[in-house]
Amino acid sequence: MIARSPAPSVAMMSRQVYSSEFWLSYTANTMLVAATALLFRFAEFVSFLHGSEETAGRVIAVGVCASLTLRFFLGQAIDHFGERRSWITSAVVCTLGSAMFLFVGDLGLLLYISRAVFATGVACCFACSISYIQTLVSEDRRTEVIGALGSSGFVGMIIGSNLADVVFLVLPRDWQLFEILFGATAALAAAYFVMVCTITHGDVYERPQHTPSAHHLLWKYWPGSVVLVALMMGTGIAVTTVFLSRFVTDQGLPGIRTFFTGYAITAFILRIVSRSWSRQIGRHRVLLIGLAGHALGNLLFPLVTAEWHLLFPAIACGCGHALLFPCVVSIGAGAFPPEYRGTGTTMILGFVDLGTILSAPLLGRIIDHHGFPPMFITSASVSLVILAVYGVWTRNHVCSDQQMFLESNGAAVPEVAAIAACDAGIVGETPATWDHASRDTAEACRPGK
């Protein structure tokens, strides 16, 4: 782990969550998401090159597949070399990939390679930043700080999507438009690289004695049913970041900025409001609410006939994203021991990527053969199915000690309280005051384990 002074008390740690390191990471993440949001119009570039919706989905899937493959090695690299080296290398790859788009002239191999390099760099940067930010806080604040850092993505989303729309509204659909779009993406990626070097300057990493391979760790510390939710998140990403732009164009609407501005503002506000929900009602219940928001948003898309109508699915999908991401990452990465948290983070994010890989070509094919409404309905239906499965799964794992915990208000024997709290969803994190035995008991009884 990153070498720092001895851990302070819980109260002291609570005051230090939002340190200068956090805010620098926040600014850097805003830049990175703004760069990726500029490429929400990527499907328009594929169309400009005379490609179909299925082609766009295939290119996206190839890129995400490359990033998913690298995740199996990235987690081990983070655990072995530390966040600084891994993060800086990822930022270099991201910058290189964004610059490569400037040399793409057709639907050939270079298009696929460029997208793969860019997607790999972005995915690794996100994994490294989330792994790094978790080292700054105590265990019981992990979900909160992941969600807080993630709110920067909504700011970046507003900036990037609005910039992209301005470019598309001002310039004709020719090569100059896409040169400016990709040039701006590369510039933001380069600025991100500088920020990462600044954030991690002076960090010293204490390498663990042994760093097992990712598949061994995944087998031993399987995150459980939260994997289904991660896959669903990947489908949601494919819908909003790949095909929404084509849907808006098909409807003859000006652009996607209305959706992503409403989406980001809603998610940003909800992240602030819900930052303590994981400890109040439990992360598993928060996940169910998030899945419902995603399903509702997709069901509202077919009703859109004017630009302002995009605000309705934007609010629903924004709520879903705001609630799902920090809980999915916290539960998934939390299944791994702290010394292997890098691998845990990359693995759960890898399942999000896998959801995009599996869904993007399929959704593109549905659009080509049946239109956009069936695609949205398919996405919503899958979300509702996973909501039901996850809800039943977690409900069936509520331990009989729940009532004891409720009656004692958490003052029961720590092991009993740990079981009841985690499985009943009364608290979302194991408190820092519990001993190792209590934590191990809670983890063993966690839903999906």
C-alpha positions in Angstrom: 0.0 0.0 0.0 1.0 3.7 -0.3 3.2 4.5 2.7 1.7 7.1 4.9 1.6 8.0 8.6 -0.2 5.7 11.0 -4.0 5.6 10.6 -5.8 8.2 12.7 -8.9 7.7 14.7 -12.3 7.3 12.9 -13.3 10.8 13.9 -10.0 12.3 12.6 -10.3 10.3 9.4 -13.8 11.6 8.8 -12.4 15.1 8.8 -9.6 14.2 6.4 -11.7 12.4 3.7 -11.8 15.5 1.5 -8.1 16.3 1.5 -6.0 18.1 -1.1 -5.2 14.7 -2.7 -8.9 14.1 -3.1 -9.6 17.4 -4.8 -6.7 17.1 -7.1 -8.0 13.6 -8.1 -11.5 15.2 -8.4 -10.2 17.7 -10.9 -8.2 15.1 -12.9 -11.2 12.8 -13.1 -13.3 15.7 -14.4 -10.8 16.2 -17.2 -10.8 12.5 -18.1 -14.6 12.2 -18.2 -14.9 15.4 -20.3 -12.5 13.8 -22.8 -14.6 10.6 -22.9 -17.8 12.6 -23.1 -16.5 14.3 -26.3 -16.5 10.8 -27.8 -20.2 10.2 -26.9 -20.5 11.2 -30.6 -18.2 8.4 -31.7 -21.1 6.6 -33.4 -21.6 9.7 -35.5 -18.0 9.3 -36.7 -18.6 5.7 -37.6 -21.8 6.8 -39.5 -19.7 9.5 -41.3 -17.4 6.7 -42.4 -20.5 4.9 -43.8 -20.7 2.3 -41.0 -24.0 0.9 -39.6 -25.2 0.9 -36.0 -24.0 -2.7 -35.6 -20.6 -1.6 -36.9 -20.5 1.1 -34.2 -21.4 -1.4 -31.6 -18.8 -3.8 -32.8 -16.0 -1.2 -32.7 -17.1 -0.2 -29.2 -17.2 -3.9 -28.1 -13.7 -4.5 -29.5 -12.3 -1.5 -27.6 -14.0 -2.6 -24.3 -12.8 -6.2 -24.9 -9.2 -5.0 -25.1 -9.6 -3.0 -21.9 -11.2 -6.0 -20.2 -8.4 -8.3 -21.2 -5.8 -5.9 -19.8 -7.7 -5.6 -16.5 -6.6 -9.1 -15.6 -3.1 -7.9 -15.6 -3.7 -4.3 -14.4 -5.0 -5.4 -11.0 -1.9 -7.4 -10.3 0.2 -4.6 -11.6 -1.4 -2.1 -9.2 -0.9 -4.5 -6.3 2.7 -5.2 -7.4 4.0 -1.8 -8.6 1.6 0.6 -6.8 -0.9 3.1 -8.0 1.6 5.8 -9.1 3.4 3.7 -11.8 0.2 2.1 -13.0 -1.8 5.3 -13.1 0.9 7.3 -15.0 1.3 4.5 -17.5 -2.5 4.3 -18.0 -2.6 8.1 -18.6 0.1 7.8 -21.3 -1.9 5.1 -23.1 -5.1 7.1 -22.9 -3.4 10.1 -24.5 -1.9 8.0 -27.2 -5.2 6.4 -28.0 -7.0 9.7 -28.3 -4.3 11.1 -30.6 -4.5 8.0 -32.9 -8.1 9.0 -33.8 -6.7 11.9 -35.8 -5.1 9.4 -38.3 -8.2 7.3 -38.9 -9.6 7.6 -42.4 -11.9 4.6 -42.9 -13.5 1.7 -41.2 -10.3 -0.3 -41.3 -8.1 -1.8 -38.7 -6.7 1.5 -37.4 -10.2 2.5 -36.2 -10.5 -0.6 -34.1 -6.9 -0.3 -32.8 -7.4 3.4 -31.9 -10.6 2.7 -30.0 -9.0 -0.3 -28.2 -6.0 1.8 -27.1 -8.2 4.7 -25.9 -10.7 2.4 -24.1 -7.9 0.5 -22.5 -6.2 3.7 -21.2 -9.5 5.2 -19.9 -10.5 2.0 -18.2 -7.1 1.7 -16.5 -7.1 5.3 -15.4 -10.5 4.9 -13.8 -9.4 1.7 -12.0 -6.2 3.3 -10.8 -7.9 6.5 -9.5 -10.6 4.5 -7.6 -8.0 2.2 -6.2 -5.9 5.2 -5.1 -8.7 7.1 -3.5 -9.6 4.1 -1.4 -6.2 4.2 0.3 -7.0 7.7 1.7 -9.9 6.7 3.9 -11.1 4.2 6.5 -13.1 1.1 5.5 -16.4 2.5 6.6 -16.0 5.6 4.4 -15.1 3.7 1.3 -18.5 3.8 -0.5 -18.8 7.5 0.4 -15.5 8.5 -1.1 -16.0 6.5 -4.2 -19.3 8.2 -4.8 -17.8 11.6 -4.1 -15.0 11.1 -6.5 -17.5 9.8 -9.1 -19.5 13.0 -8.9 -16.6 14.7 -10.7 -17.6 12.5 -13.7 -20.9 14.2 -13.9 -19.2 17.6 -14.1 -17.0 16.3 -16.8 -20.0 14.8 -18.6 -21.7 18.2 -18.7 -18.6 19.9 -20.0 -17.7 17.2 -22.6 -21.2 16.6 -24.0 -21.9 20.4 -24.3 -18.6 21.0 -26.1 -19.3 18.1 -28.5 -22.8 19.6 -29.3 -21.3 23.0 -29.9 -18.8 21.5 -32.4 -21.6 19.6 -34.2 -23.9 22.7 -34.3 -21.2 25.1 -35.5 -19.3 23.0 -38.0 -20.4 21.1 -41.1 -20.2 17.3 -41.0 -16.7 17.0 -42.5 -13.2 16.0 -41.6 -12.5 19.3 -39.8 -15.3 18.7 -37.3 -13.9 15.3 -36.2 -10.3 16.6 -36.2 -11.4 19.3 -33.7 -13.3 16.7 -31.7 -10.5 14.3 -31.4 -7.9 17.0 -30.9 -9.8 18.4 -27.9 -10.0 14.8 -26.5 -6.2 14.4 -26.9 -5.6 17.8 -25.2 -7.7 16.9 -22.2 -6.0 13.5 -21.9 -2.6 15.1 -22.0 -3.7 17.5 -19.2 -4.9 14.5 -17.2 -1.5 13.0 -17.5 0.1 16.1 -15.9 -2.5 16.0 -13.1 -1.7 12.4 -12.3 2.0 13.1 -12.1 1.2 15.9 -9.7 -1.2 13.9 -7.5 1.1 10.9 -7.0 4.4 12.9 -6.7 6.3 11.7 -3.6 4.2 8.6 -3.0 6.2 5.5 -1.8 4.8 2.1 -2.4 5.3 -0.9 0.0 5.1 -3.9 -2.3 3.3 -7.0 -0.7 5.4 -10.1 -0.5 3.2 -12.0 -2.9 0.8 -10.8 -5.6 -1.4 -13.8 -6.8 -2.8 -13.8 -10.3 -6.1 -12.1 -10.9 -8.0 -15.4 -11.7 -6.8 -17.0 -8.5 -8.0 -14.0 -6.5 -11.3 -13.8 -8.4 -12.0 -17.4 -7.7 -11.1 -17.1 -4.0 -12.9 -13.8 -3.4 -15.8 -14.0 -5.8 -17.9 -10.8 -5.3 -21.2 -12.7 -5.6 -24.5 -11.5 -7.1 -23.3 -7.9 -7.4 -21.6 -9.1 -10.6 -25.1 -9.2 -12.3 -25.6 -5.5 -11.4 -22.2 -4.7 -12.8 -23.1 -6.4 -16.1 -26.3 -4.3 -16.2 -24.3 -1.1 -15.7 -22.3 -2.0 -18.8 -25.5 -2.3 -20.8 -26.6 1.1 -19.5 -23.3 2.6 -20.6 -23.7 1.2 -24.1 -27.2 2.7 -24.4 -26.4 6.2 -23.3 -22.8 6.7 -24.5 -23.0 4.8 -27.8 -26.5 4.7 -29.2 -28.2 7.7 -27.7 -26.4 10.0 -30.1 -27.8 8.0 -33.0 -31.3 8.0 -31.5 -31.2 11.8 -31.2 -30.1 12.2 -34.8 -32.8 9.7 -36.0 -35.4 11.8 -34.1 -34.1 15.0 -35.8 -33.2 16.6 -32.4 -30.3 19.1 -32.0 -28.1 17.1 -29.8 -27.4 15.1 -26.6 -26.4 18.0 -24.3 -29.9 18.3 -22.8 -29.9 14.6 -21.8 -26.3 14.6 -20.3 -26.7 17.9 -18.6 -29.9 16.8 -16.9 -28.4 13.4 -16.3 -25.2 14.8 -14.7 -26.9 17.4 -12.6 -29.4 14.9 -11.2 -26.7 12.4 -10.5 -24.4 15.0 -8.9 -27.2 16.2 -6.5 -28.2 12.7 -5.6 -24.6 11.7 -4.9 -24.5 14.5 -2.3 -27.9 13.6 -0.8 -27.3 9.9 -0.7 -23.7 9.9 0.4 -24.6 8.3 3.8 -27.4 6.0 2.5 -25.0 3.0 2.3 -24.6 3.2 6.1 -28.3 4.0 6.8 -30.2 1.6 4.6 -27.5 -0.7 3.3 -25.8 -0.9 -0.1 -27.9 -3.8 -1.3 -31.1 -1.8 -1.0 -29.5 1.2 -2.6 -28.6 -1.1 -5.6 -32.2 -2.1 -6.0 -33.3 1.6 -6.2 -30.6 2.2 -8.8 -31.7 -0.6 -11.0 -35.3 0.6 -10.9 -34.1 4.1 -12.0 -32.2 2.6 -14.9 -35.2 0.6 -16.1 -37.5 3.6 -15.8 -35.2 5.8 -17.8 -35.0 3.3 -20.7 -38.8 2.9 -20.7 -39.1 6.7 -21.1 -36.8 7.0 -24.1 -39.3 5.8 -26.7 -41.7 8.6 -25.6 -39.1 11.3 -26.5 -40.3 13.5 -29.5 -38.8 16.9 -28.5 -35.4 17.8 -27.1 -36.7 18.8 -23.6 -38.4 15.4 -23.3 -34.9 14.0 -22.8 -34.9 15.4 -19.3 -37.3 12.7 -18.1 -35.1 9.7 -19.0 -32.1 11.8 -18.0 -33.4 12.2 -14.4 -34.3 8.5 -14.1 -31.0 7.3 -15.6 -29.0 9.8 -13.6 -30.5 8.5 -10.4 -29.7 5.0 -11.4 -26.1 5.7 -12.1 -25.6 7.9 -9.0 -26.7 5.0 -6.8 -25.3 2.0 -8.6 -21.7 2.9 -9.2 -20.3 3.5 -5.7 -22.2 0.6 -4.2 -21.2 -1.9 -7.0 -17.5 -0.9 -6.7 -17.5 -0.8 -2.9 -19.2 -4.2 -2.6 -17.2 -5.8 -5.4 -13.8 -4.4 -4.4 -14.6 -4.9 -0.7 -14.8 -8.7 -1.2 -11.0 -8.6 -1.7 -8.5 -8.1 1.2 -7.0 -4.5 1.4 -3.6 -5.7 0.0 -5.4 -6.9 -3.1 -7.9 -4.0 -3.4 -6.3 -3.0 -6.8 -7.2 -6.4 -8.3 -10.7 -6.2 -6.7 -11.4 -2.8 -8.1 -10.2 -3.7 -11.6 -12.2 -7.0 -11.6 -15.5 -5.4 -10.7 -15.0 -2.6 -13.2 -14.1 -5.4 -15.7 -17.6 -6.9 -15.3 -19.0 -3.5 -16.2 -16.9 -3.6 -19.3 -18.1 -7.2 -20.0 -21.7 -6.0 -19.9 -20.8 -3.4 -22.6 -19.1 -6.0 -24.7 -22.0 -8.4 -24.6 -24.7 -5.8 -25.1 -23.3 -3.2 -27.6 -23.3 -5.4 -30.7 -26.7 -7.0 -29.7 -28.3 -3.6 -29.1 -26.9 -2.3 -32.4 -28.4 -5.3 -34.3 -31.8 -4.7 -32.6 -31.7 -1.1 -33.8 -30.7 -2.1 -37.4 -33.5 -4.6 -37.7 -36.3 -3.3 -35.4 -35.5 0.3 -34.5 -34.7 2.2 -31.3 -37.8 1.6 -29.1 -37.3 -2.2 -29.0 -33.7 -1.6 -28.0 -34.7 0.6 -25.1 -37.4 -1.9 -24.0 -34.8 -4.8 -24.1 -32.4 -2.9 -21.9 -35.1 -2.0 -19.4 -36.4 -5.6 -19.3 -33.0 -7.0 -18.5 -32.6 -4.4 -15.7 -35.9 -5.4 -14.2 -35.0 -9.1 -14.4 -31.7 -8.5 -12.6 -33.5 -6.3 -10.0 -35.8 -9.2 -9.2 -33.0 -11.8 -9.1 -30.8 -9.6 -6.9 -33.7 -8.7 -4.6 -34.6 -12.3 -4.0 -31.0 -13.3 -3.6 -30.2 -10.7 -0.9 -33.5 -11.3 0.8 -32.9 -15.0 1.2 -29.6 -14.3 2.9 -30.9 -12.3 5.8 -29.6 -13.9 9.0 -31.8 -14.8 11.9 -29.8 -12.4 14.1 -31.4 -9.4 12.4 -33.9 -8.9 15.2 -31.2 -9.1 17.9 -29.3 -6.3 16.2 -32.4 -4.2 15.9 -33.3 -4.6 19.5 -29.8 -3.9 20.8 -29.3 -1.0 18.3 -26.0 -2.5 17.3 -24.8 -3.1 20.8 -24.8 -6.9 20.5 -21.8 -9.1 20.4 -19.7 -7.7 17.5 -19.8 -10.9 15.5 -23.6 -11.1 15.8 -24.0 -7.4 15.0 -21.7 -7.8 12.0 -23.9 -10.6 10.6 -27.2 -8.9 11.2 -26.0 -5.5 10.0 -24.5 -6.6 6.7 -27.2 -9.1 5.7 -30.1 -7.1 6.9 -28.7 -4.1 5.0 -29.1 -1.9 8.1 -25.6 -0.6 7.6 -23.6 -0.7 4.3 -20.1 -0.8 5.7 -18.5 -2.7 8.5 -17.6 0.0 11.1 -13.9 0.7 11.7 -14.3 -0.1 15.4 -15.0 -3.8 14.8 -12.2 -6.2 15.2 -10.9 -8.5 12.5 -13.0 -11.5 13.6 -16.2 -9.4 13.3 -15.2 -8.1 9.9 -14.5 -11.7 8.7 -17.8 -12.9 10.0 -19.6 -10.0 8.2 -17.9 -10.8 4.9 -18.7 -14.5 5.2 -22.4 -13.8 5.7 -22.6 -11.0 3.1 -25.4 -11.6 0.4 -24.0 -13.5 -2.5 -21.1 -15.0 -0.7 
